[in-house]
Amino acid sequence: MRVIYTIIIVLIMLFIITFSLANTVPIQIKYYHFIDVILPTYMLIFIFFLAGVIFTGFMGVVERFRLNRTIGRLNKTIKDLRRELRDSKKEQFVEEPNLSAGNE
């Protein structure tokens, strides 16, 4: 399994290197007077890819917190319903005095 993992990592690294070498054309990025930089094309693509990965990871963390809160609320509901069911079974087994048996 470790060999397959190493092969996959090497292939990904080769893809990154060849992609970088094929996209070295510089691009000038201007935003009014605040930003004025010149970056190679591959760097710009990698920066936006990394920003997407970070944003997706953040959204995953938010979703996990929301789901954990929902799970906690549902577990509390299950606990309450089990308690209710247990209490109702106890009430069923309480013997009531049989008034008709004493009249015979």
C-alpha angles and dihedrals in degrees: 000000000000090000092054090048091051092049091051092049091049091050092050091049091049090051092051093048095047091044090052093049093049095050107049098127108128118238123198115221117199130177109177106286097320101076128029113157137145115218134171113253094246091054092053091049092048092049092053091044090053091047089053092050091050093047092048091048091051091050089050091053091050091049091049092053090049092049092047090053090050091048091051092050092048092047089053090050090050091049091050092048092049090050090049091049092048091050092049091051090052090053091052093055096050105110115235117209112261104229095183093059092060093054095063 
